[in-house]
Amino acid sequence: MHEDGGVDLGTVVASSWSAGISLYGVLAVLGIAGRLEWIQSPTLLQQWWFIAAALVLFVVELVVDKIAVVDSVWDAVHTVLRPVGGALIGGLAPGQQVPLPVLLALGAVLALSSHSAKASVRAMVNASPEPISNVVVSTLEDGLVGAVMALAIAYPKVAF
């Protein structure tokens, strides 16, 4: 946690980047971590209904991500949603030496960069006629986000 009560910049940077891959999973983790007082997150993210909604959407994404054609459509829609989510997560680090508009832009750019990489790789993998590679790549993405978020919460300076 940052000295002024905001989320540590390292946690915000890693979370914004991770949101480009799994926006709903990141929002759920930030809400749960705030509820458990591991980090300070906005009250909205800590509400049980918000966490539940994020978890439901995360499970939907978890399933959709394994189905090639549906995954491509999902990624196309989330080309807008993930960077917006990343920007909003970027705004969770008040009191930094960096102005809020720069934090918002940084969050959006980080989410867009990871989303672009994910969507590009997945477009190639989704074109494969066999389903195994799609499931493997999707599972690896989920594991990467889980590892980055664990690092972001436990060691924000390292995650930065």
Secondary structure, 3 states (H helix, E strand, C coil): CCCCCCCCHHHHHHHHHHHHHHHHHHHHHHHHHHHCCCCCCCHHHHCHHHHHHHHHHHHHHHHHCCCHHHHHHHHHHHHHHHHHHHHHHHCCCCCCCCCHHHHHHHHHHHHHHHHHHHHHHHHHHHCCCCCHHHHHHHHHHHHHHHHHHHHHHHCHHHHC
